Amino acid sequence: MRAAWRLSTNALGGRRSRTLLLIAAVAMSTALVSSVACALASLTEGMAFRVTSALGRADLRVKHVAEERFDASLLEVVRADPRVLTASPLSQGALPLIVPESGAMASPLAQGIDPATEYELTTPELDAGRAIAGDGEIVLNAASAEVLGVSVGDTLEVARFGDPIELTVVGIEAKRAIELVTKPVVTVSLSALEAATGKTDLSEIKIALADGTDARAVADELAAGMPENVMVQTTERVTSGIATNVRANEFMFLLASILSYIGSAFIVLTGMTTNVVERQRELAILRSIGATRTQIASSQLMVGALLGALGACIGLPLGIALAGTLAIALPDRLPAGLALPPTELSIAFAGAVLAGLFGAAVPAINAARTSPLRSFGMRAQRTSARAIVVVSILGVLGVLSQLVIVGVPDDGQVVFWAYALFGLPAMFTGYFFLAVPVAIGVAMLVAPPLSRILRLPGGTLKNTILATPMRHGFTAGALMVGLAMMVSIWTNGRAVLNDWIASIEFPDAFVNGWDGISAEQRARIDSLDFVTGTVAITLQRVESSAFGVAGIRDFKTTFVAFEPEPFFEMTNLHWVAGDPDVAIPRLKEGGAVLVAQEFLVARDGFGIGDTFTIQRNGEPFDFEIVGAVSSPGLDLVNKYFDIGKEYANQALHSVFGSRDDLARVFGSERINLLQVGLADNVSDADATEQLRAALGTGPFVVGSGREIKQGIIDVGVGSMRVATAIAIAAMFIGCLGVGNIVMAGIDARRFEFGVLRAVGARGTLVGRLILGEVIIIALTACVIGTLMGIQGSWAGIRLHELLAGIRLHLRPPTEMVLLGWGVLTTLTVVIVLPMLIRVSCTKPRELLFSVKG
């Protein structure tokens, strides 16, 4: 073992510049993986912090099925259960407020709480002041404080008949990062709200259970004793959001780690293979003087392990520092600060070491198998045609494996897991091997014109590539990862934006009443001159297991209740299946629904004429499916306007039914949204202002459909830009590997370059020759990276269809592909440029007498 250790340390120390480049490549891969791990963990911790702050530590909640009020006596029923540790009542209602000094008025939504129990279950986030402690105090959110023009210590009055109620502002609530639209909300005591509104019933009861209690079982038992239309459900703390997002984040971390470390391993593999070929004479001499095959192989494995370990030691703290910088720069997105997940960081360290070992395994075997006599002549041997054919076949098999795994099964769950565990690595490995024949093809096509441009002797550049196709091809394979990521990101992202988001047609404006919209308020809107019509809509969530990935994501379905005739006059739906002339009368009759096209794509057994069943308090209600339409717009509007409630539920798919059926099944006449048609001669700003004035004071949000749509597109484009930065970082990691290979090639060919210089060639000729090789490597990486990115995009589109029922089209964005080609080629040339300048300036004598191996 001591001999192997000495051989490995001598190999690393003898070529320090190239060793540093390999270490840098592994370190950058480790930094990328560890920063992603810390960022995901920080996002998860921040999500838990936000959800706990917003939703509390309650395990159960008692609510009316239509979100209406219920009798306060149910609070004592809940508290009588011995498994209930804390039960905290909540009441909601509009609270008209006046500032005595300025006369400013507002009517925000008030939450009446019992401070003694509420703060056992929630932790308020405040920008200033403190939480309420008694009846004469109020906490405002930032929007309400701004509207009223008050701060901590000011006094407000409740506008009502009788004696005024004075409330002292004791705190200003922080803006929640998960809200896209800030809604005016205030918090007062339950008694104060009852005195102001005259209502003693409740909107919700939050319940905390003893540790170890089965929340779902308790919910079922309590629900059995509740009045009709009052339900007991588990909260997002139990059902949610957090556990599934943790699993999803862990899986995404696993995928990112696999991709990064496969790329890192291939970089080490290429560098180590080049090192072994270069040191064949040295290894032959060692074998001749008594070194065993085991010692030779062990030394190569130690080199790989040392490269991985040194890279991990550098990359791990670098990745943590990058994530820490992100936490400092985005405190609103990462409110829990920087999280350091020990398991994921351990995987990042171990993955770097394993990448080094994996990359060194094949060179170690080759070094041990080669006989001493044959090793002395290795440099004179060309790569056999048989080896190129074998590598090409392996590449084709890897690519085809991914196509079969993704394209043949129709079960989305099977495709998802098979692709993640087998298809993705097979595709990556396949394109890595295919880089060898592609490099040969690129050299045959590009070398002649490139030689003329660089003024190289005819045939020199092409023959150089063809003499070592494995080295050049594998170098391109290690370089392709970042470009493949970039192509896949923009192809899939553009498909979602163009085929799904851009196809959404919104009505001109929407009015959302957080506490509902009354018939009188709707009438006032209808009376405005520029309003061409309104449609009342209620969005009622119902459970569905039709979509998502088992064990990671579960989506819910929204029952969209509307008035059929005016709805279809205002909303342009695309009919995927069914006849509107038949479907619309059936909707008016009742007992019929339309489904979104996603139902027909993602679920077997659902079609026109089939039955869709909704369960309400254990009682089934059957609806006939009379049509399928394409319109995800209403779900997105609901998510935009009410992001706080939809945060854990992720409603993406809809069934459309009549408001008469809503009243029959759910006992609700509530209006959540008004679709508003506007005349062409009114601007969005003027319409929004007059709509708000017509509604009066209250917790209302008025928005433009065009603004919502553009906001969604902006978010999507922004996310793709962030992902592009990560892809460029991956390109840079690959370029470090290229730099190592180029440096190895220069070292191996110093004598050749010295001969060229000695017979009269200029120093720039050597630099131009190496530059030509680098350009061909970069072009090969561009070709296979683009192909792999497109194939990965196809897999993503296929998964969208199988798991989410969203049909997308494969259209690679030409401008982003060309940008990726330009960035990759530029980075590669910039990385190797100092080496080219150095070898061009080296004297012929130094080149002739500096050969190693």
C-alpha positions, 0 to 999 in steps of 0.5 A: 500500500505504501508503494501505491501511495507513493506512486499516486502522490508522485503522479499528482505532484508531477503535473500540478497544473493539471491536478489543480484543474481536475480538483477545481472541476470536482470542487465546482461540482461539489459546490454546485451540489452542496449549494443546491442542497443547502438552498433546498433545505433553507427553502424547506425550513423557510416554508415550514416557518411561513406555514407555521406562522400563517397556519399555526401549529393546529392539527385540525380545524372545524369549518363550514363546508361553504366557509360560512359561519356556525354556532359558537357552542361547538367550541365547548363540544371540541374542548370536551374531547380529552385528546384536544390540548388546545381549541382556539376560536376564530371569527371573521368579518368586515370591520369599518375603521376610522382615524379620528385625527385624519378622518381616513376610513377603511373596512378591512377583514378582521380576524377575531381571536382569543389571545390566550389560546391563539398564540399557543397555536400561531406565531405572528410575524410583526414588523413593529410592535407586539401582538394583541393582549386584550379587547382594546387593541388591534394589529394591522397588516402593512396594507391596512396601516398604509391605507389608514396612515397610522402606526403603532400607538395610534388610536382607531375607532370602529364605525357603528351604531351606538357608542364608538369602540376605540382600538389602540394599534399595538402592532404592524404585521409583516407582509407574507412572502407567499402572497401575490396580492396583499389583502387588508387584514386586521386582528382584534380580540374575539370579544371586540369583533363580536361587539363591533359586528353583533355576531357571536357565531364563529368562522373556524375552530383551530385544534391542537392534539396531544402528541402521538394522536392520529389526527385523521381518526380524531377528525372523523370522530369529531365530524360524526357529532357535528351539525350538517355542513360543518366539517372537521378536517386536518390542517396543512400541518398534517396533510401537507404541504411540508412533508410532501415538499420535503420529499420532492426537494430531496428527490430533486436534490438526488437528481441534481446530484446524479447529473452533477456527479456523473458529469464530474466523474466523466471529467475525472475519467477523461483526465485520468485516461489521458494521464494513463496514456501519457504515462504509459512509458513510465508505467512500463518502466515501473512494471519492468522493475517489479511493480505489480498490477495491483500496485499500478491499479491501486495507485490510479484509484488513489489518485481518483480518490484524492482528487475527489476528496480534495475537490470535496474539501474545497467545494463543500464550504464553497457551496455552503458559502454560496447558499449563505450568500443567497440567504443573506440576499433574500431574507424574505424568501428564506426567513429561517436563514441558512439550513445545513442538512447533514445527510445531504452534505454528507452525500455531497462529500461522498459523491465527490469521492465516489466520482473520483473513484469511478472516474479512475476505475477504467484507467486503473484497469487499463493501466494494470492490464497493459503489458510492459513491452506493449506499453513502450509502443502505446503512443504509436498505436491508433485507436482501433475501429473496433473500439469506436464501433463498440463505443458507438453501439453502447451510446446508441443503446443508452439513448434508446433505453431512455426512449423506451423507458419514457415512450412505451409505458402509459402509467405516469408513475412508472415512467416517472420513477423509471426515468429518474432512476434508470432512463436519465443516467442511461441517456447521459451515458449514451450521449457521452459514448456517442460523443466519440463518433460525433467528434469524428464526424465533426472533424471530417466536416469542419476541419478542412474549412477551419484549417483554412481559417486558422491557416493550418497545413492541410490535413493536420487538424483532421488527422490530429482528431482522428488519431485520438478520437476517444480523448477528444470525444470524451472531452466533448462528452464531459463538456455537454452537460451545461448546454443540455441543461440549458436547452432542456430548460428553455424548451420545456419552459417555452412549451409551458408558457406558449402552449399552456399559459399563453392559450389562457383567455381571461375575461377583462377584469375580475373582482375577488371578495375575500369575505364574499360578494353580495348581490347589492355589490354585484348590482352596483358593478353591473350599473357602471357604464363601461361594464358590459356584463358580469358572471358570478363564480364560486370555487369549491375545492373537492378531493381528487387523486387524478393527478400528481406523483404518488408519494410526492405531490397530490393535487386537488380539483376545484368545482367551479360553479357558474351561471352557464349562459352568461359564462359562455358569452364572456369566456371563450372555452375550447371544447376538446370533447362534447357538443356545446349545444347539448352540454349547455342545456344539461348544465342548466338542468343540473346534475352535469359537469364539464371537465378540463381536458386534463381529466381525459388525458390523465385518467382512464375511465373518464369520458363524455357520458361517464359519471363523476362523483363528489363526496360531501360529508360521506354522501355521494353526489353523481354528475354526468360529464357532458363535455371537456374543455381547455381553460386552466385560467380560472384555477390560475386566477383563484391561485393569484387572488387567494394564494394564501389558501391555495398554498398547500392545496395546489389546485390545478384542474377544474370541473365546471358546474352550475351555481344551482348544483352548488346550492343543492350539493354544498348549500352555498349561494356564496360568490367568490369571484365576479368575471367582468366584461369591459368596454373597449374604450376604458383603460385597465387603470380607470376600470380598476379604480371605478370598480373598487369605488363601486364595491365600497369598503371591504376586503376586495381585490380587483385585478386585470386578467391581462396583468395576471397573465403577464405576471405569470409569464414574467415569473416563468421567464424569471425562473428560466433565467435563474436556471440558465445561470446554473446551466452556465455554471455547469458549462464552466465546470465542464470547461475546467475538464477541457482545460485539463485535457488540453494541458495534457495534450500539450504535455504529451506532444511537447516533443512534436511541437518542438520539432515543428518549431525547430524546422521553422514553424512559428510559435503561433502555428502551435497555438492555432493548431490547439485552438482548432482542436478546442473548437472542434471539441466545443462544436462536438459538445454543442451537437451532442448537448443540444441533442441530449437537451432536446431528448430530455425536453421530450421526456419532460413533455411526456411526463407533463402529459402523463402526470398533469394532463397538459399537452405541450409541443416540442419546439426548441428555441433556436435563439437560446440554442445558439446562445448556448453554443456561443457561451459554451464555445467562448468559455472553452476558448477563454479557459484554454487561451492562457495555455495556448499563449504559453506554449506559443511563447515556449522556445523550441529547445524547452519543448524538445527537452521537457517530455514526461513519461 
